[in-house]
Amino acid sequence: MTLRASALAALAVAVAFCAPSALAQKVERCESAEGKVTYSNTTCPAGTQAIRNIEPDPGPTAADQKAARERAQQHSRELDKLERQRQKEEEKAARQRASADAKQAKRDAECSKLDARVNAARAEYETATLQQRQQADRKLRSAEAQAAGCKK
C-alpha cells in the first residue's frame, strides 16, 4: 500500500468516525427480579423492568469533524512531501550508482589494456635475443609497474 493510499484510507476512517450518528437509538438497561441484566433498544422484555436509559453518544461536533478533516489533509500533504523526498533520494542514489559503475567500467577497460601490454612485453622478452633482452626487460618492468595499480 503506497503512502498516498494509506493517507486516503486514514481520511476515509476519519470521515466514517465523524459521520453523524443518525442511526443511533436509545438503549435501555433492563433488570429482572433475579438481577439478570439485559439491554434493549426497544421496550424491555417481559419480566424485566427499565432501570436506566442509556443515551447514545452524540458523536463528534462539527468543529471536531472539521478539525479531523484538516488533520487528515495535513497528514496527506506531509505524506506527499515525504514521498517526493524519497523519490529524489532514490534518483540521486541511482545517479551515484551509475556514475560509480561507469568509473569502474573505465578502470576495468584500462586495466585490461595494461594486462595486454604486460603480456606482449613478456612475450617479447621471452623471444628476445641476447642483444635485445635488456631493452625488452625494461619494457616488461615498465608495463608491470603501470599494471601494478590494477592488482589492488
N, C-alpha and C positions, 0 to 999 in steps of 0.2 A: 504494500500500500504506500503510495507516494505521500509526501508531506502535504501536498495540496488536497489529496483525497482525505487524508486524516483530518485536515482542518475543516473540510466540508462536513465530515461525519460529526466532528465536535460541534459545529454550528447547528446541525440537524438535531443533535441531542439537546442542545441548549434551547432551541425553539420548541421542541417537544416538551421539555421540562417547564418552559414558560407559558405554554398554551393554557388558555383559561380552563378552569375545571368546571365546565358547563354540565358535564355528565355526573358530577359528584352529587351524592344523595346523602340525606341524613341517615345515620345509623343509630339504632337503639341497643342498649345493653339490657338484656332480659335475664332475670333470675327466676328459677323455680323455687318452690318451698324447701326442697332438699339442698339448695345452694348451687345447683348447676347453672352455669353462665352460658348464654348464647348471645350472638349478635345478629341483628336482623335489619335489613333496610326497608322492611315493610312492618306491619304490626307484629308484636311479639307472638310467638306460638302459644297454643292453648296450654294452660297450666303454668305459664310464666308471666311475670309482670315487668313492665318497663321500669328500670331503676334509674337510668340516666340516658340522656340523648347525647350522642357524640357527633358534634358538628364536623363536617368535612373541612379540611384545610382549604382556606380560600385561595391558595396558590399565590404566586408572586404578584407583586403590584406592577403596574405599568412601568414605573420607574425601574424596578428590578429587572423587568423584561428588557427594557431599553439598555440598561447597564450590561446585561448578559450579552445582548446582540453586539454592543460596542466592544466588549472584551473579546468576543469571538472574532469580530472583524479585525481587531488589533492583532490577535494571535495569528490570523490568516496572513496579514501583512508581514508579520515577523517571520512566519514560515516561508513566505515567498522570498523575503530578503535572504534568509539563510540558504534557501535552495539556489538562488543566484550566486551567492558567495561560494557555495560548494562547487557549482559548475565552473566558476572562474578558477578555483584552486585545482580542479581536475584538469582543466585545459592547460594551466601553467605547468602542472606536473607532466602532462603528455608532451608538451613542447620541450621540457627539460630532458625527458627520456629520449625523444627523437634526436635532440642535439647530442646527447651522450652517445647514442647509438651511431650517429654519423661520425663523431670523433673516433670511436672505436673502430669503425669500418675503415676509416682513413689510416689509422695506425696499423691495422692488420694488413692493409694493402702495402704500406711502406715496409713493414717487416717481411712480407713475402718477397718484395724486390730485393731487400738486403740479404735474405736467405739464398736467393737465386745467385746473387753476386758472390756470396761466400762459396757456394757450391762450384761456380765457374772458376773462381780463383783457386780452389782446392784441386779441381781437375787440371787446371793449367800448371800448378805446382808439381803435381804427380807426373805430368808428361814432359816437364821442362828438362832441357839438357843441363849439364853442369854449369855452363856459362849463363844460362837463363834462370837458374834456380834462385839466385839471390834476389833478382827483381821479382820473380813470382812469389817468393817468400814475403817480401814487403807488401805486395798486393794482397796476399792472403791475410796477413796480420791486420792490415788496414780495414779490409772487409769484415773481419771478425770483430774488430774494435767497434765499428759502426753498428754491427748487428747485435752487439752485447746488450744494448738497451732493450731489445725485444725479448730477451730471455727472462725478464723480471716477471 
